[in-house]
Amino acid sequence: MRQLDEMINDIADGVLPSTLDDAESTLKQLMMLSRHARPVMAVLLASAKRDHFNNDVVSWVAWASETCDIDGSDRDHLRAIGDMLLDLQDEDIKLYRRLFPIDTEKLLAVTQINLHLPDRLVDFLVAYKLESMSRQEVRAAVAECLGKTPAERAPIQPELPGFEAAVDALIQGGQQTAAALKDIVSTPEKAAGAFRVGFSMLNASVKYFTEAPEPNTAQIAAIAGRFEDAAKQLREFTASIAEKALSRGA
């Protein structure tokens, strides 16, 4: 039997299967691949982050972008699904295998239980047959498990057009992006705006890192060190300004 990648390349080149049996075989293989592709990606992304990057988010994000051209929320959603599947692999391999062909939108909803109430995940998956439920039914069941009120079950997300792409560009750009930002932030107004936005992002990052189920203490310590360096730089600058003012007044 010909390999699936050969069949796909032929069809992409305009060479179609010559028999109904060939078409049927290709379709069946494609359907199996499509059902498993995203869960497999999820597990590989999550296991790579855990096993090969020691939860170094910046390096892992760059690797994920280069390896499979995936960024932003899609990458993070797959990683959350992968984390959940890896947790199940360790705890209940039958549930792990059962979840693989399930719609990843349903699995994404269930990751909220794995994040907030991990001890209840297995009981939830045993109690509910996700295979026969709609996405909306799964989301409602998850909300009920988390004890959310109807108003809390569908929170309004703020619209931040281009936010994820901008964050990814900053992460991947490294020193070149940092240098470009210095040129962009070139007026008092832009500097003030950049500070407000940066401080909001900083607060969100600190909240995430300190409330994570398994905090990366090394990364938190490194971030704290950056804060201390910035604070020291500002103190030294204000002290020098004050010293110059005193000198002028003498």
Rosetta constraint file for C-alpha pairs under 8 A:
AtomPair CA 2 CA 6 HARMONIC 6.83 0.50
AtomPair CA 2 CA 7 HARMONIC 7.11 0.50
AtomPair CA 3 CA 7 HARMONIC 6.61 0.50
AtomPair CA 4 CA 8 HARMONIC 6.18 0.50
AtomPair CA 4 CA 26 HARMONIC 6.93 0.50
AtomPair CA 4 CA 29 HARMONIC 7.23 0.50
AtomPair CA 4 CA 30 HARMONIC 8.00 0.50
AtomPair CA 5 CA 9 HARMONIC 6.13 0.50
AtomPair CA 6 CA 10 HARMONIC 6.17 0.50
AtomPair CA 7 CA 11 HARMONIC 6.24 0.50
AtomPair CA 7 CA 26 HARMONIC 7.19 0.50
AtomPair CA 8 CA 12 HARMONIC 6.10 0.50
AtomPair CA 9 CA 13 HARMONIC 6.16 0.50
AtomPair CA 10 CA 14 HARMONIC 6.34 0.50
AtomPair CA 10 CA 15 HARMONIC 4.99 0.50
AtomPair CA 10 CA 16 HARMONIC 6.85 0.50
AtomPair CA 11 CA 15 HARMONIC 4.91 0.50
AtomPair CA 11 CA 16 HARMONIC 5.20 0.50
AtomPair CA 11 CA 17 HARMONIC 7.69 0.50
AtomPair CA 17 CA 22 HARMONIC 5.61 0.50
AtomPair CA 17 CA 23 HARMONIC 5.52 0.50
AtomPair CA 18 CA 22 HARMONIC 6.91 0.50
AtomPair CA 18 CA 23 HARMONIC 7.79 0.50
AtomPair CA 19 CA 23 HARMONIC 6.46 0.50
AtomPair CA 20 CA 24 HARMONIC 6.02 0.50
AtomPair CA 21 CA 25 HARMONIC 6.05 0.50
AtomPair CA 22 CA 26 HARMONIC 6.17 0.50
AtomPair CA 23 CA 27 HARMONIC 6.15 0.50
AtomPair CA 24 CA 28 HARMONIC 6.18 0.50
AtomPair CA 25 CA 29 HARMONIC 6.29 0.50
AtomPair CA 26 CA 30 HARMONIC 6.10 0.50
AtomPair CA 27 CA 31 HARMONIC 6.09 0.50
AtomPair CA 28 CA 32 HARMONIC 6.34 0.50
AtomPair CA 29 CA 33 HARMONIC 6.13 0.50
AtomPair CA 30 CA 34 HARMONIC 5.99 0.50
AtomPair CA 31 CA 35 HARMONIC 6.24 0.50
AtomPair CA 32 CA 36 HARMONIC 6.40 0.50
AtomPair CA 33 CA 37 HARMONIC 5.60 0.50
AtomPair CA 34 CA 38 HARMONIC 7.53 0.50
AtomPair CA 35 CA 100 HARMONIC 7.86 0.50
AtomPair CA 35 CA 101 HARMONIC 5.27 0.50
AtomPair CA 35 CA 102 HARMONIC 7.48 0.50
AtomPair CA 35 CA 103 HARMONIC 7.72 0.50
AtomPair CA 36 CA 40 HARMONIC 6.02 0.50
AtomPair CA 36 CA 100 HARMONIC 6.37 0.50
AtomPair CA 36 CA 101 HARMONIC 5.79 0.50
AtomPair CA 37 CA 41 HARMONIC 6.15 0.50
AtomPair CA 38 CA 42 HARMONIC 6.02 0.50
AtomPair CA 38 CA 78 HARMONIC 7.49 0.50
AtomPair CA 38 CA 104 HARMONIC 7.19 0.50
AtomPair CA 39 CA 43 HARMONIC 6.25 0.50
AtomPair CA 39 CA 78 HARMONIC 7.63 0.50
AtomPair CA 39 CA 81 HARMONIC 7.48 0.50
AtomPair CA 39 CA 82 HARMONIC 7.07 0.50
AtomPair CA 39 CA 100 HARMONIC 5.96 0.50
AtomPair CA 39 CA 101 HARMONIC 7.70 0.50
AtomPair CA 39 CA 104 HARMONIC 7.07 0.50
AtomPair CA 40 CA 44 HARMONIC 6.18 0.50
AtomPair CA 41 CA 45 HARMONIC 6.02 0.50
AtomPair CA 41 CA 78 HARMONIC 7.18 0.50
AtomPair CA 41 CA 82 HARMONIC 7.86 0.50
AtomPair CA 42 CA 46 HARMONIC 6.13 0.50
AtomPair CA 42 CA 78 HARMONIC 4.51 0.50
AtomPair CA 42 CA 79 HARMONIC 5.36 0.50
AtomPair CA 42 CA 80 HARMONIC 7.64 0.50
AtomPair CA 42 CA 81 HARMONIC 5.92 0.50
AtomPair CA 42 CA 82 HARMONIC 4.26 0.50
AtomPair CA 42 CA 83 HARMONIC 7.89 0.50
AtomPair CA 43 CA 47 HARMONIC 5.86 0.50
AtomPair CA 43 CA 78 HARMONIC 7.95 0.50
AtomPair CA 43 CA 79 HARMONIC 7.27 0.50
AtomPair CA 43 CA 81 HARMONIC 7.48 0.50
AtomPair CA 43 CA 82 HARMONIC 4.12 0.50
AtomPair CA 43 CA 83 HARMONIC 7.05 0.50
AtomPair CA 43 CA 85 HARMONIC 6.81 0.50
AtomPair CA 43 CA 86 HARMONIC 6.78 0.50
AtomPair CA 44 CA 48 HARMONIC 5.92 0.50
AtomPair CA 44 CA 82 HARMONIC 7.30 0.50
AtomPair CA 45 CA 49 HARMONIC 6.33 0.50
AtomPair CA 45 CA 64 HARMONIC 7.24 0.50
AtomPair CA 45 CA 78 HARMONIC 7.40 0.50
AtomPair CA 45 CA 79 HARMONIC 5.83 0.50
AtomPair CA 45 CA 82 HARMONIC 6.94 0.50
AtomPair CA 46 CA 50 HARMONIC 6.23 0.50
AtomPair CA 46 CA 78 HARMONIC 7.86 0.50
AtomPair CA 46 CA 79 HARMONIC 4.91 0.50
AtomPair CA 46 CA 80 HARMONIC 7.44 0.50
AtomPair CA 46 CA 82 HARMONIC 5.05 0.50
AtomPair CA 46 CA 83 HARMONIC 5.59 0.50
AtomPair CA 46 CA 86 HARMONIC 7.94 0.50
AtomPair CA 47 CA 51 HARMONIC 5.68 0.50
AtomPair CA 47 CA 52 HARMONIC 7.72 0.50
AtomPair CA 47 CA 82 HARMONIC 7.41 0.50
AtomPair CA 47 CA 83 HARMONIC 7.60 0.50
AtomPair CA 47 CA 86 HARMONIC 7.56 0.50
AtomPair CA 48 CA 52 HARMONIC 5.16 0.50
AtomPair CA 48 CA 53 HARMONIC 6.64 0.50
AtomPair CA 48 CA 60 HARMONIC 7.88 0.50
AtomPair CA 49 CA 53 HARMONIC 5.03 0.50
AtomPair CA 49 CA 54 HARMONIC 6.49 0.50
AtomPair CA 49 CA 55 HARMONIC 5.44 0.50
AtomPair CA 49 CA 56 HARMONIC 7.31 0.50
AtomPair CA 49 CA 57 HARMONIC 7.55 0.50
AtomPair CA 49 CA 60 HARMONIC 5.97 0.50
AtomPair CA 50 CA 54 HARMONIC 5.56 0.50
AtomPair CA 50 CA 55 HARMONIC 5.58 0.50
AtomPair CA 53 CA 57 HARMONIC 7.72 0.50
AtomPair CA 53 CA 59 HARMONIC 7.11 0.50
AtomPair CA 53 CA 60 HARMONIC 6.24 0.50
AtomPair CA 55 CA 60 HARMONIC 7.59 0.50
AtomPair CA 55 CA 216 HARMONIC 7.14 0.50
AtomPair CA 56 CA 60 HARMONIC 6.14 0.50
AtomPair CA 56 CA 219 HARMONIC 7.47 0.50
AtomPair CA 57 CA 61 HARMONIC 5.97 0.50
AtomPair CA 58 CA 62 HARMONIC 6.42 0.50
AtomPair CA 58 CA 171 HARMONIC 6.47 0.50
AtomPair CA 58 CA 172 HARMONIC 7.97 0.50
AtomPair CA 59 CA 63 HARMONIC 6.20 0.50
AtomPair CA 60 CA 64 HARMONIC 6.06 0.50
AtomPair CA 61 CA 65 HARMONIC 6.16 0.50
AtomPair CA 61 CA 71 HARMONIC 7.72 0.50
AtomPair CA 61 CA 168 HARMONIC 7.91 0.50
AtomPair CA 61 CA 171 HARMONIC 7.83 0.50
AtomPair CA 61 CA 172 HARMONIC 7.88 0.50
AtomPair CA 62 CA 66 HARMONIC 6.23 0.50
AtomPair CA 62 CA 171 HARMONIC 7.41 0.50
AtomPair CA 62 CA 172 HARMONIC 5.73 0.50
AtomPair CA 63 CA 67 HARMONIC 5.86 0.50
AtomPair CA 64 CA 68 HARMONIC 5.88 0.50
AtomPair CA 64 CA 69 HARMONIC 6.85 0.50
AtomPair CA 64 CA 70 HARMONIC 6.33 0.50
AtomPair CA 64 CA 71 HARMONIC 7.54 0.50
AtomPair CA 64 CA 75 HARMONIC 7.81 0.50
AtomPair CA 65 CA 69 HARMONIC 4.56 0.50
AtomPair CA 65 CA 70 HARMONIC 5.00 0.50
AtomPair CA 65 CA 71 HARMONIC 5.87 0.50
AtomPair CA 66 CA 70 HARMONIC 7.94 0.50
AtomPair CA 70 CA 74 HARMONIC 6.94 0.50
AtomPair CA 70 CA 75 HARMONIC 5.71 0.50
AtomPair CA 71 CA 75 HARMONIC 5.21 0.50
AtomPair CA 71 CA 76 HARMONIC 7.88 0.50
AtomPair CA 71 CA 164 HARMONIC 7.80 0.50
AtomPair CA 71 CA 165 HARMONIC 7.46 0.50
AtomPair CA 71 CA 168 HARMONIC 6.87 0.50
AtomPair CA 72 CA 76 HARMONIC 6.47 0.50
AtomPair CA 72 CA 164 HARMONIC 5.04 0.50
AtomPair CA 72 CA 165 HARMONIC 6.51 0.50
AtomPair CA 72 CA 168 HARMONIC 6.81 0.50
AtomPair CA 73 CA 77 HARMONIC 5.80 0.50
AtomPair CA 73 CA 164 HARMONIC 7.16 0.50
AtomPair CA 74 CA 78 HARMONIC 6.19 0.50
AtomPair CA 75 CA 79 HARMONIC 6.18 0.50
AtomPair CA 76 CA 80 HARMONIC 6.18 0.50
AtomPair CA 77 CA 81 HARMONIC 6.31 0.50
AtomPair CA 77 CA 108 HARMONIC 6.59 0.50
AtomPair CA 78 CA 82 HARMONIC 6.02 0.50
AtomPair CA 78 CA 108 HARMONIC 7.88 0.50
AtomPair CA 79 CA 83 HARMONIC 6.06 0.50
AtomPair CA 80 CA 84 HARMONIC 6.34 0.50
AtomPair CA 80 CA 108 HARMONIC 7.28 0.50
AtomPair CA 80 CA 111 HARMONIC 6.35 0.50
AtomPair CA 81 CA 85 HARMONIC 6.22 0.50
AtomPair CA 81 CA 104 HARMONIC 7.72 0.50
AtomPair CA 81 CA 107 HARMONIC 6.38 0.50
AtomPair CA 81 CA 108 HARMONIC 5.92 0.50
AtomPair CA 81 CA 111 HARMONIC 6.18 0.50
AtomPair CA 82 CA 86 HARMONIC 6.05 0.50
AtomPair CA 83 CA 87 HARMONIC 6.21 0.50
AtomPair CA 84 CA 88 HARMONIC 6.29 0.50
AtomPair CA 84 CA 111 HARMONIC 6.31 0.50
AtomPair CA 84 CA 114 HARMONIC 6.21 0.50
AtomPair CA 85 CA 89 HARMONIC 6.07 0.50
AtomPair CA 85 CA 96 HARMONIC 5.89 0.50
AtomPair CA 85 CA 99 HARMONIC 7.98 0.50
AtomPair CA 86 CA 90 HARMONIC 6.54 0.50
AtomPair CA 86 CA 96 HARMONIC 7.86 0.50
AtomPair CA 87 CA 91 HARMONIC 6.42 0.50
AtomPair CA 88 CA 92 HARMONIC 5.28 0.50
AtomPair CA 88 CA 93 HARMONIC 6.38 0.50
AtomPair CA 88 CA 95 HARMONIC 6.72 0.50
AtomPair CA 88 CA 96 HARMONIC 5.36 0.50
AtomPair CA 88 CA 122 HARMONIC 7.90 0.50
AtomPair CA 89 CA 93 HARMONIC 4.78 0.50
AtomPair CA 89 CA 95 HARMONIC 7.84 0.50
AtomPair CA 89 CA 96 HARMONIC 5.39 0.50
AtomPair CA 92 CA 96 HARMONIC 6.40 0.50
AtomPair CA 92 CA 122 HARMONIC 8.00 0.50
AtomPair CA 93 CA 97 HARMONIC 6.23 0.50
AtomPair CA 94 CA 98 HARMONIC 6.13 0.50
AtomPair CA 95 CA 99 HARMONIC 6.15 0.50
AtomPair CA 95 CA 125 HARMONIC 7.67 0.50
AtomPair CA 96 CA 100 HARMONIC 6.73 0.50
AtomPair CA 98 CA 102 HARMONIC 7.80 0.50
AtomPair CA 99 CA 107 HARMONIC 7.82 0.50
AtomPair CA 102 CA 106 HARMONIC 7.20 0.50
AtomPair CA 102 CA 107 HARMONIC 7.14 0.50
AtomPair CA 102 CA 130 HARMONIC 7.43 0.50
AtomPair CA 102 CA 131 HARMONIC 6.24 0.50
AtomPair CA 103 CA 107 HARMONIC 6.60 0.50
AtomPair CA 104 CA 108 HARMONIC 5.88 0.50
AtomPair CA 105 CA 109 HARMONIC 6.52 0.50
AtomPair CA 105 CA 135 HARMONIC 6.91 0.50
AtomPair CA 106 CA 110 HARMONIC 6.56 0.50
AtomPair CA 106 CA 130 HARMONIC 7.42 0.50
AtomPair CA 106 CA 135 HARMONIC 5.50 0.50
AtomPair CA 106 CA 138 HARMONIC 6.26 0.50
AtomPair CA 106 CA 139 HARMONIC 7.43 0.50
AtomPair CA 107 CA 111 HARMONIC 6.38 0.50
AtomPair CA 108 CA 112 HARMONIC 7.51 0.50
AtomPair CA 109 CA 138 HARMONIC 7.09 0.50
AtomPair CA 109 CA 139 HARMONIC 5.79 0.50
AtomPair CA 109 CA 142 HARMONIC 6.89 0.50
AtomPair CA 110 CA 114 HARMONIC 6.87 0.50
AtomPair CA 110 CA 138 HARMONIC 7.70 0.50
AtomPair CA 110 CA 139 HARMONIC 7.66 0.50
AtomPair CA 110 CA 142 HARMONIC 6.26 0.50
AtomPair CA 111 CA 115 HARMONIC 6.09 0.50
AtomPair CA 112 CA 116 HARMONIC 6.06 0.50
AtomPair CA 112 CA 117 HARMONIC 7.84 0.50
AtomPair CA 112 CA 142 HARMONIC 7.55 0.50
AtomPair CA 113 CA 117 HARMONIC 4.96 0.50
AtomPair CA 113 CA 118 HARMONIC 5.92 0.50
AtomPair CA 113 CA 120 HARMONIC 7.22 0.50
AtomPair CA 113 CA 121 HARMONIC 6.02 0.50
AtomPair CA 113 CA 142 HARMONIC 6.92 0.50
AtomPair CA 113 CA 145 HARMONIC 7.67 0.50
AtomPair CA 113 CA 146 HARMONIC 6.93 0.50
AtomPair CA 114 CA 118 HARMONIC 4.23 0.50
AtomPair CA 114 CA 119 HARMONIC 7.80 0.50
AtomPair CA 114 CA 120 HARMONIC 7.85 0.50
AtomPair CA 114 CA 121 HARMONIC 5.87 0.50
AtomPair CA 115 CA 213 HARMONIC 7.18 0.50
AtomPair CA 116 CA 146 HARMONIC 7.83 0.50
AtomPair CA 117 CA 121 HARMONIC 6.89 0.50
AtomPair CA 117 CA 146 HARMONIC 7.52 0.50
AtomPair CA 120 CA 124 HARMONIC 6.13 0.50
AtomPair CA 121 CA 125 HARMONIC 6.27 0.50
AtomPair CA 122 CA 126 HARMONIC 6.17 0.50
AtomPair CA 123 CA 127 HARMONIC 6.07 0.50
AtomPair CA 124 CA 128 HARMONIC 6.12 0.50
AtomPair CA 124 CA 145 HARMONIC 7.85 0.50
AtomPair CA 125 CA 129 HARMONIC 6.96 0.50
AtomPair CA 125 CA 130 HARMONIC 7.61 0.50
AtomPair CA 129 CA 133 HARMONIC 6.74 0.50
AtomPair CA 130 CA 134 HARMONIC 7.78 0.50
AtomPair CA 130 CA 138 HARMONIC 6.76 0.50
AtomPair CA 133 CA 137 HARMONIC 5.88 0.50
AtomPair CA 133 CA 138 HARMONIC 6.30 0.50
AtomPair CA 134 CA 138 HARMONIC 6.28 0.50
AtomPair CA 135 CA 139 HARMONIC 6.24 0.50
AtomPair CA 136 CA 140 HARMONIC 6.18 0.50
AtomPair CA 137 CA 141 HARMONIC 6.15 0.50
AtomPair CA 138 CA 142 HARMONIC 6.15 0.50
AtomPair CA 139 CA 143 HARMONIC 6.14 0.50
AtomPair CA 140 CA 144 HARMONIC 6.20 0.50
AtomPair CA 140 CA 153 HARMONIC 7.36 0.50
AtomPair CA 141 CA 145 HARMONIC 6.19 0.50
AtomPair CA 142 CA 146 HARMONIC 6.22 0.50
AtomPair CA 143 CA 147 HARMONIC 6.20 0.50
AtomPair CA 143 CA 148 HARMONIC 5.32 0.50
AtomPair CA 143 CA 149 HARMONIC 7.77 0.50
AtomPair CA 143 CA 153 HARMONIC 5.77 0.50
AtomPair CA 144 CA 148 HARMONIC 5.93 0.50
AtomPair CA 144 CA 149 HARMONIC 7.83 0.50
AtomPair CA 148 CA 152 HARMONIC 5.64 0.50
AtomPair CA 148 CA 153 HARMONIC 6.05 0.50
AtomPair CA 149 CA 153 HARMONIC 6.34 0.50
AtomPair CA 150 CA 154 HARMONIC 7.60 0.50
AtomPair CA 151 CA 155 HARMONIC 7.28 0.50
AtomPair CA 162 CA 166 HARMONIC 6.05 0.50
AtomPair CA 163 CA 167 HARMONIC 6.21 0.50
AtomPair CA 164 CA 168 HARMONIC 6.13 0.50
AtomPair CA 165 CA 169 HARMONIC 6.13 0.50
AtomPair CA 166 CA 170 HARMONIC 6.24 0.50
AtomPair CA 167 CA 171 HARMONIC 6.20 0.50
AtomPair CA 168 CA 172 HARMONIC 6.07 0.50
AtomPair CA 169 CA 173 HARMONIC 5.70 0.50
AtomPair CA 169 CA 177 HARMONIC 7.88 0.50
AtomPair CA 170 CA 174 HARMONIC 6.75 0.50
AtomPair CA 170 CA 177 HARMONIC 6.09 0.50
AtomPair CA 170 CA 178 HARMONIC 7.72 0.50
AtomPair CA 173 CA 177 HARMONIC 4.75 0.50
AtomPair CA 173 CA 178 HARMONIC 7.60 0.50
AtomPair CA 174 CA 178 HARMONIC 6.42 0.50
AtomPair CA 175 CA 179 HARMONIC 6.13 0.50
AtomPair CA 176 CA 180 HARMONIC 6.25 0.50
AtomPair CA 177 CA 181 HARMONIC 6.15 0.50
AtomPair CA 178 CA 182 HARMONIC 6.55 0.50
AtomPair CA 179 CA 183 HARMONIC 6.83 0.50
AtomPair CA 180 CA 184 HARMONIC 6.37 0.50
AtomPair CA 181 CA 185 HARMONIC 6.01 0.50
AtomPair CA 182 CA 186 HARMONIC 7.00 0.50
AtomPair CA 185 CA 190 HARMONIC 5.37 0.50
AtomPair CA 185 CA 191 HARMONIC 5.43 0.50
AtomPair CA 185 CA 194 HARMONIC 7.35 0.50
AtomPair CA 186 CA 190 HARMONIC 6.58 0.50
AtomPair CA 186 CA 191 HARMONIC 6.94 0.50
AtomPair CA 187 CA 191 HARMONIC 6.06 0.50
AtomPair CA 188 CA 192 HARMONIC 6.08 0.50
AtomPair CA 189 CA 193 HARMONIC 6.16 0.50
AtomPair CA 190 CA 194 HARMONIC 5.92 0.50
AtomPair CA 191 CA 195 HARMONIC 6.13 0.50
AtomPair CA 192 CA 196 HARMONIC 6.35 0.50
AtomPair CA 193 CA 197 HARMONIC 6.25 0.50
AtomPair CA 194 CA 198 HARMONIC 5.81 0.50
AtomPair CA 195 CA 199 HARMONIC 5.86 0.50
AtomPair CA 196 CA 200 HARMONIC 6.29 0.50
AtomPair CA 197 CA 201 HARMONIC 6.30 0.50
AtomPair CA 198 CA 202 HARMONIC 5.96 0.50
AtomPair CA 199 CA 203 HARMONIC 6.17 0.50
AtomPair CA 200 CA 204 HARMONIC 6.35 0.50
AtomPair CA 201 CA 205 HARMONIC 6.14 0.50
AtomPair CA 202 CA 206 HARMONIC 6.14 0.50
AtomPair CA 203 CA 207 HARMONIC 6.11 0.50
AtomPair CA 204 CA 208 HARMONIC 6.23 0.50
AtomPair CA 205 CA 209 HARMONIC 6.13 0.50
AtomPair CA 206 CA 210 HARMONIC 5.98 0.50
AtomPair CA 207 CA 211 HARMONIC 5.97 0.50
AtomPair CA 208 CA 212 HARMONIC 5.86 0.50
AtomPair CA 209 CA 215 HARMONIC 6.08 0.50
AtomPair CA 209 CA 216 HARMONIC 7.37 0.50
AtomPair CA 209 CA 220 HARMONIC 6.98 0.50
AtomPair CA 210 CA 215 HARMONIC 6.36 0.50
AtomPair CA 210 CA 220 HARMONIC 7.99 0.50
AtomPair CA 211 CA 215 HARMONIC 7.26 0.50
AtomPair CA 215 CA 220 HARMONIC 7.88 0.50
AtomPair CA 216 CA 220 HARMONIC 6.27 0.50
AtomPair CA 217 CA 221 HARMONIC 6.00 0.50
AtomPair CA 218 CA 222 HARMONIC 6.24 0.50
AtomPair CA 219 CA 223 HARMONIC 6.24 0.50
AtomPair CA 220 CA 224 HARMONIC 6.13 0.50
AtomPair CA 221 CA 225 HARMONIC 6.18 0.50
AtomPair CA 222 CA 226 HARMONIC 6.45 0.50
AtomPair CA 223 CA 227 HARMONIC 6.41 0.50
AtomPair CA 224 CA 228 HARMONIC 6.27 0.50
AtomPair CA 225 CA 229 HARMONIC 6.22 0.50
AtomPair CA 226 CA 230 HARMONIC 6.23 0.50
AtomPair CA 227 CA 231 HARMONIC 6.11 0.50
AtomPair CA 228 CA 232 HARMONIC 6.06 0.50
AtomPair CA 229 CA 233 HARMONIC 6.19 0.50
AtomPair CA 230 CA 234 HARMONIC 6.29 0.50
AtomPair CA 231 CA 235 HARMONIC 6.16 0.50
AtomPair CA 232 CA 236 HARMONIC 6.11 0.50
AtomPair CA 233 CA 237 HARMONIC 6.16 0.50
AtomPair CA 234 CA 238 HARMONIC 6.17 0.50
AtomPair CA 235 CA 239 HARMONIC 6.04 0.50
AtomPair CA 236 CA 240 HARMONIC 6.15 0.50
AtomPair CA 237 CA 241 HARMONIC 6.29 0.50
AtomPair CA 238 CA 242 HARMONIC 6.17 0.50
AtomPair CA 239 CA 243 HARMONIC 6.09 0.50
AtomPair CA 240 CA 244 HARMONIC 6.16 0.50
AtomPair CA 241 CA 245 HARMONIC 6.23 0.50
AtomPair CA 242 CA 246 HARMONIC 6.27 0.50
AtomPair CA 243 CA 247 HARMONIC 6.23 0.50
AtomPair CA 244 CA 248 HARMONIC 6.24 0.50
AtomPair CA 245 CA 249 HARMONIC 6.30 0.50
AtomPair CA 246 CA 250 HARMONIC 6.20 0.50
